[in-house]
Amino acid sequence: MPTREHFSSRLGFVLIAAGCAIGLGNIWRFPFIVGQYGGAIFVFIYLIFLFAFGLPLLTMELAVGRASRRSLADSFEHLEQPGSKWHLNKFWMILGNYVLMSFYSVVTGWMLFYCIKGFSGEFGVNTSAEISGQTFGGMLASPGDMFAHMLTVVTLGFAICAMGLRKGVERVTKPMMLLLFTLLVFLAVRSCLLPGCSEGLNYYLAPNLEAFNQHSLTEVLSAAMCQAFFTLSIGIGAIQIFATYSHSSHTLLTEALNITLLDTVVAMLSGFIIFPACFSYGVQPDQGPSLIFITLVSVFSHMDHGQIWGGLFFLFMTFAALSTLVAVFENIIATTMELFPTSRRRAVLCNFAVILLISIPCLLGFNLWSDVHPLGPNSGILDLEDFIISDNILPLGALCYVLFVMSKTGFGFGKYLEECNRGEGLKMPSAIAPYFKYVLPVGIALLVINVYYSVFG
């Protein structure tokens, strides 16, 4: 096996791994559900699930990567006991990376499209939400525009990966992440200085028993656990790959804690941008794409210098999306290089063509194939792809990591603990084993059951 590259610094590993976890779901979903489910009450419940479930699962994926120094292509074979079949799970986990990119590439193209529109002043002045909605609908109706912007971000992502780990991924992603955090803080401060912003902050963070009591406890707990579980993107080896490039100077619990905290800070600060701005201009926030591409576009158009603020916001969103894009592309490339011994250049070219091809159904699902409703009358192709990855492959992949770590025929808890506690920093106690063996698998199973009940029940 050829000598594996390593990050030039620990900061590079932490920022890039955090960049993989930090995605669009954090930004357009997390703030909304915080306000919807009770503000500070929900945040408290969410943090409990994040550190009780997300953090341990993250250490497991990192441990498999660092102990094996291999991607999903070979890591299970390298760590499992002779004769076991754990490595067969890698195929559907690898597939998950492609499913994710089949729609994430398209959505990242949206961010670039709106970043350009923002800086060019096309948001207009005092634009209504209705007009913003028509603009968004016009973009979705134009497969040519969407393909052009998707092609741009995919080309950029693979070009970064083609230069290698240090010269490409680390050299570009590290300053991009630092700029992302700078933009985030800058925009949050700006939004919190708007007149009437206190109403938005109160909606977002003040304990709201009325909002909390509007939902069943099961629904609130499920929403908190789901958000905590999926925010770290565990289950498809996308973070594992960066552990294979990391040094062993610090314990994995320390590294996982840093990644989790950065991910949480981005999610929380996003709310400080969105809600003060919305409430300052008397606009009720929506969830998902409507919040970003319709509501906030209208809000920015009412601001002084809205062209600048809107452009900066979508630049921040583009960086957040692109950081995940590059991370998953690197995982795909590394996996290809190990599965089919080939050069990085060939792996990049082949996967570039594959990603463009598999992104077409999602792209056409908003226009030429808009009559395709795979999950019901209001669903589209993107909803199906998101359901496959978010509600199936990610949780089942996380479950696979737990069982692999705890099984005597897999990695084994003893070897996991040894790898996890290698280096300086916080140590994972051996007494945690029963919790890993029983509570984590049951929690993941209950989450999957609840999701299926919500979708098909």
C-alpha positions in Angstrom: 0.0 0.0 0.0 1.5 3.4 -1.0 2.4 5.9 1.8 -0.7 7.7 2.9 -0.7 11.5 3.0 -1.3 13.2 6.3 -2.7 16.6 7.2 0.0 19.2 7.7 -1.7 20.4 10.9 -4.2 19.3 13.5 -6.3 22.4 12.7 -6.6 21.2 9.1 -8.1 17.9 10.2 -10.5 19.4 12.7 -11.7 22.1 10.3 -12.1 19.8 7.3 -13.9 17.1 9.3 -16.2 19.8 10.8 -16.7 21.1 7.2 -18.0 17.6 6.3 -20.5 17.7 9.1 -21.5 21.3 8.6 -24.1 21.3 5.8 -27.2 23.0 4.5 -29.4 20.9 6.8 -27.9 22.6 9.8 -28.6 26.0 8.5 -32.0 25.9 7.0 -33.5 23.2 9.3 -32.0 23.5 12.8 -33.0 27.2 13.6 -36.6 26.6 12.4 -37.2 23.5 14.5 -35.7 25.2 17.6 -38.3 27.9 17.3 -41.0 25.5 16.5 -40.5 23.1 19.4 -39.9 25.4 22.3 -36.7 27.5 21.9 -34.3 27.0 24.7 -36.2 23.9 26.0 -35.6 22.2 22.6 -32.0 23.3 22.5 -31.4 21.6 25.9 -33.0 18.4 24.7 -31.1 18.5 21.4 -27.7 18.9 23.2 -28.4 15.9 25.4 -29.0 13.7 22.3 -26.1 15.3 20.5 -23.6 14.4 23.2 -25.2 11.2 24.2 -25.6 9.7 20.7 -23.8 11.8 18.1 -20.5 12.2 19.9 -19.9 8.5 20.7 -20.9 7.5 17.2 -18.5 10.0 15.8 -15.6 8.5 17.8 -16.4 5.1 16.4 -16.3 6.2 12.8 -13.1 8.1 13.5 -11.6 5.1 15.2 -12.3 2.8 12.3 -10.6 5.3 10.0 -7.5 6.0 12.1 -6.9 2.4 13.1 -7.1 1.0 9.6 -5.7 4.0 7.7 -8.1 3.0 4.9 -11.3 4.2 3.4 -14.6 2.2 3.4 -13.1 0.2 0.5 -10.7 -1.7 2.8 -11.2 -0.6 6.4 -13.6 -3.4 7.4 -11.4 -6.1 5.8 -8.4 -4.7 7.7 -10.0 -4.6 11.1 -12.5 -7.5 11.1 -11.7 -11.0 12.4 -10.8 -13.6 9.8 -13.8 -15.3 8.2 -16.3 -12.6 9.2 -18.4 -10.8 6.6 -18.5 -7.2 8.0 -16.9 -6.0 4.9 -20.0 -6.7 2.8 -21.6 -3.7 4.4 -19.2 -1.4 2.7 -21.1 -1.6 -0.7 -24.3 0.0 0.4 -22.4 2.5 2.6 -20.3 3.5 -0.4 -23.5 3.8 -2.4 -24.8 6.3 0.2 -22.1 8.8 -0.8 -23.3 8.7 -4.4 -26.9 9.0 -3.4 -26.1 12.0 -1.3 -24.1 13.7 -4.1 -26.9 13.0 -6.6 -28.9 15.8 -5.0 -26.4 17.7 -2.9 -24.5 18.8 -6.0 -27.7 20.3 -7.4 -28.5 22.2 -4.2 -25.0 23.5 -4.0 -25.5 24.8 -7.5 -28.5 26.7 -6.2 -26.3 28.4 -3.6 -23.9 29.6 -6.2 -26.7 30.8 -8.4 -28.1 32.9 -5.6 -24.7 34.1 -4.5 -24.2 35.6 -8.0 -27.7 37.1 -8.0 -27.2 38.6 -4.6 -23.9 40.4 -5.4 -25.3 41.5 -8.8 -28.2 43.2 -7.2 -30.9 41.0 -8.8 -32.7 40.6 -5.4 -34.2 44.0 -6.2 -35.5 46.6 -3.7 -38.5 45.8 -1.4 -39.2 42.6 -3.2 -42.2 40.7 -2.0 -42.1 37.1 -1.0 -44.4 36.3 -3.9 -41.9 37.8 -6.4 -39.0 36.0 -4.7 -41.0 32.8 -5.0 -41.5 33.3 -8.7 -37.8 33.8 -9.1 -37.0 30.6 -7.3 -39.6 28.8 -9.3 -38.1 30.2 -12.5 -34.7 28.8 -11.6 -36.2 25.3 -10.9 -38.1 25.4 -14.2 -34.8 26.0 -16.1 -32.7 22.8 -16.3 -30.1 24.6 -18.3 -29.4 27.2 -15.6 -29.3 24.6 -12.8 -27.0 22.3 -14.8 -24.6 25.1 -15.5 -24.3 26.0 -11.8 -24.2 22.4 -10.7 -21.4 21.8 -13.3 -19.5 24.7 -11.9 -19.5 23.5 -8.3 -18.9 19.9 -9.2 -15.9 20.9 -11.3 -14.6 23.1 -8.5 -15.0 20.4 -5.9 -13.2 17.7 -8.0 -10.5 20.1 -9.1 -9.7 20.7 -5.4 -9.6 17.0 -4.7 -7.5 16.4 -7.8 -4.6 18.4 -6.3 -4.3 15.9 -3.4 -4.9 16.1 0.3 -2.4 18.8 1.4 -2.1 20.8 -1.9 -5.8 20.7 -2.6 -8.3 19.7 0.1 -6.4 21.1 3.0 -4.9 24.2 1.3 -8.3 25.3 0.0 -10.8 24.0 2.6 -9.0 25.3 5.7 -9.0 29.0 4.7 -12.5 28.5 3.3 -13.8 27.2 6.7 -12.1 30.0 8.5 -13.7 32.5 6.1 -17.1 30.7 6.6 -16.8 31.2 10.4 -15.8 34.8 9.9 -18.8 35.5 7.6 -21.1 33.7 10.1 -20.1 35.8 13.0 -20.2 39.0 10.9 -23.7 38.3 9.6 -25.0 37.2 13.0 -23.8 40.5 14.6 -25.2 42.5 11.7 -28.6 40.8 12.0 -28.7 41.2 15.8 -28.2 45.0 15.4 -31.3 45.4 13.2 -34.3 47.3 14.8 -36.8 45.0 16.4 -34.4 42.0 16.4 -35.3 41.1 20.0 -38.6 39.5 18.9 -36.7 37.2 16.6 -34.2 36.3 19.4 -37.0 35.7 21.8 -38.8 33.3 19.3 -35.5 31.5 18.7 -34.0 31.0 22.2 -36.4 32.0 25.0 -38.0 29.0 26.7 -41.5 28.7 25.1 -43.7 26.3 27.0 -46.7 27.1 24.7 -44.8 26.0 21.6 -43.4 23.0 23.4 -46.8 21.9 24.6 -48.3 22.1 21.1 -46.5 18.9 20.2 -46.4 15.5 21.8 -43.3 14.7 23.9 -42.6 11.8 21.5 -42.5 14.2 18.6 -40.2 16.6 20.3 -37.8 13.9 21.5 -37.8 12.4 18.0 -37.1 15.7 16.3 -34.2 16.5 18.7 -32.7 13.0 18.3 -33.1 13.1 14.6 -31.4 16.4 14.3 -28.6 15.4 16.6 -28.1 12.2 14.8 -28.0 13.4 11.3 -26.1 16.7 11.9 -22.7 14.9 12.0 -23.2 12.9 8.8 -22.2 9.6 10.4 -22.7 6.3 8.5 -21.2 6.7 5.0 -17.5 7.0 5.9 -17.3 10.7 4.9 -15.7 11.7 8.2 -13.8 8.4 8.5 -11.7 9.2 5.5 -10.2 12.2 7.2 -9.3 10.2 10.3 -7.1 8.1 7.9 -5.1 11.2 7.1 -4.8 12.4 10.7 -2.0 12.1 13.3 -2.5 10.2 16.5 -1.3 13.0 18.8 -4.8 13.5 20.4 -7.5 11.2 21.6 -10.5 10.7 19.3 -12.9 11.9 22.0 -11.1 15.2 22.0 -11.2 15.5 18.3 -14.8 14.4 18.1 -15.8 17.0 20.7 -14.1 19.7 18.7 -15.9 18.7 15.5 -19.2 18.5 17.3 -18.8 21.9 19.0 -17.9 23.6 15.7 -20.9 22.0 14.0 -23.2 23.1 16.8 -21.8 26.7 16.8 -22.6 27.0 13.1 -26.1 25.7 13.5 -26.8 28.0 16.5 -25.3 31.1 15.0 -27.3 30.5 11.8 -30.4 31.2 13.8 -28.9 34.5 15.0 -28.7 35.5 11.3 -32.2 34.3 10.2 -34.7 35.1 13.0 -33.7 38.7 13.9 -33.7 39.5 10.2 -37.1 37.9 9.6 -38.8 39.4 12.6 -37.2 42.8 12.1 -39.0 43.0 8.7 -42.2 41.4 9.9 -41.8 38.1 8.0 -42.7 34.8 9.5 -39.9 32.3 8.9 -40.6 29.1 6.9 -38.6 25.8 6.8 -36.2 24.5 4.3 -35.7 26.0 0.8 -38.6 28.4 1.2 -36.8 30.0 4.1 -33.5 30.5 2.3 -34.6 31.2 -1.3 -37.9 33.1 -0.8 -38.3 34.5 2.7 -34.7 35.7 3.2 -34.3 37.0 -0.3 -37.3 39.2 0.4 -35.8 40.3 3.7 -32.5 41.2 2.2 -34.2 43.3 -0.5 -35.7 45.4 2.3 -32.4 46.1 4.0 -30.1 49.0 3.4 -27.2 47.7 1.3 -29.2 44.5 0.9 -27.2 43.6 -2.2 -24.1 43.2 -0.1 -25.8 41.4 2.8 -27.6 39.0 0.6 -24.5 38.3 -1.4 -22.5 37.6 1.7 -25.2 35.4 3.1 -25.2 33.2 0.0 -21.5 33.2 -0.1 -21.5 31.8 3.4 -24.1 29.2 2.3 -22.0 28.3 -0.8 -19.0 27.7 1.4 -21.0 25.5 3.8 -22.3 23.4 0.9 -19.0 23.3 -0.9 -17.2 22.1 2.3 -19.4 19.0 2.4 -19.2 18.5 -1.3 -15.4 18.4 -1.2 -15.4 16.1 1.8 -17.6 13.5 0.2 -15.8 13.8 -3.1 -12.6 13.0 -1.3 -14.2 10.0 0.3 -15.4 8.8 -3.1 -12.0 9.3 -4.7 -10.1 7.6 -1.9 -12.6 4.6 -2.0 -12.2 4.3 -5.8 -8.4 4.4 -5.6 -8.5 1.5 -3.1 -11.2 -0.6 -4.7 -9.7 -0.3 -8.2 -6.0 0.5 -7.8 -5.7 3.5 -9.9 -4.3 7.1 -9.9 -6.0 10.0 -8.2 -6.4 11.7 -11.6 -8.3 8.8 -13.1 -10.5 8.4 -10.0 -11.4 12.1 -10.2 -12.3 12.0 -13.9 -14.4 8.8 -13.6 -16.3 10.1 -10.6 -16.7 13.5 -12.1 -18.7 11.9 -15.0 -20.6 9.6 -12.6 -21.7 12.5 -10.3 -22.9 14.6 -13.3 -24.9 11.7 -14.7 -26.6 10.7 -11.4 -27.5 14.3 -10.6 -29.7 14.6 -13.7 -32.8 12.9 -12.3 -32.9 15.4 -9.3 -32.3 18.3 -11.6 -35.1 17.2 -14.0 -37.4 16.4 -11.1 -38.3 20.1 -10.8 -39.2 20.6 -14.4 -39.4 17.9 -17.1 -40.0 15.1 -14.6 -42.0 17.2 -12.1 -45.0 14.8 -12.5 -42.9 12.0 -10.8 -44.1 11.6 -7.2 -42.3 8.6 -5.7 -43.3 9.2 -2.0 -46.8 10.7 -2.5 -48.5 13.6 -4.2 -46.3 16.3 -2.8 -43.0 14.5 -3.2 -40.3 14.7 -5.9 -37.2 12.9 -6.9 -35.1 14.9 -4.5 -37.4 13.8 -1.6 -36.9 10.2 -2.6 -33.1 10.6 -2.7 -33.1 12.4 0.6 -35.3 9.7 2.1 -32.9 7.0 0.9 -29.8 8.6 2.4 -31.2 10.4 5.5 -33.7 7.9 6.7 -32.1 4.7 5.7 -28.4 4.6 4.7 -27.1 7.1 7.3 -28.9 5.5 10.4 -28.2 2.0 9.2 -24.6 2.9 8.5 -24.2 4.3 12.0 -25.8 1.1 13.4 -23.2 -0.8 11.4 -20.4 1.1 13.0 -21.8 0.5 16.5 -22.2 -3.2 16.0 -18.8 -3.5 14.2 -17.1 -1.8 17.1 -18.8 -3.9 19.8 -18.7 -7.3 18.0 -16.0 -9.8 18.8 -15.9 -10.7 15.1 -15.6 -7.1 14.1 -13.2 -4.4 15.4 -13.9 -5.2 19.1 -14.5 -2.8 21.9 -11.0 -3.3 23.4 -9.2 -2.3 20.1 -11.7 0.6 19.7 -10.9 1.9 23.2 -7.2 1.6 22.6 -7.4 3.6 19.3 -9.8 6.1 20.8 -7.6 6.8 23.8 -4.3 7.1 21.8 -2.7 10.5 22.3 -3.3 13.5 24.6 -6.7 14.6 25.7 -10.0 13.3 27.0 -10.2 9.5 27.5 -13.2 7.3 26.8 -13.9 5.2 29.9 -14.1 1.4 29.6 -17.2 1.5 31.7 -19.1 2.9 28.8 -19.2 -0.5 27.1 -22.8 -1.5 28.2 -24.1 1.9 27.0 -22.5 1.3 23.6 -23.7 -2.2 23.4 -27.4 -1.7 24.3 -28.5 1.9 24.5 -27.0 3.2 21.2 -28.3 0.4 18.9 -31.8 0.6 20.5 -31.8 4.3 20.1 -30.9 4.1 16.4 -33.5 1.4 15.8 -36.2 3.4 17.5 -35.3 6.4 15.4 -35.6 4.4 12.1 -38.9 2.9 13.2 -40.3 6.4 14.1 -39.2 7.8 10.7 -40.9 5.0 8.8 -44.1 5.4 10.9 -44.1 9.1 10.2 -43.6 8.6 6.4 -45.8 5.5 5.9 -47.9 5.3 9.0 
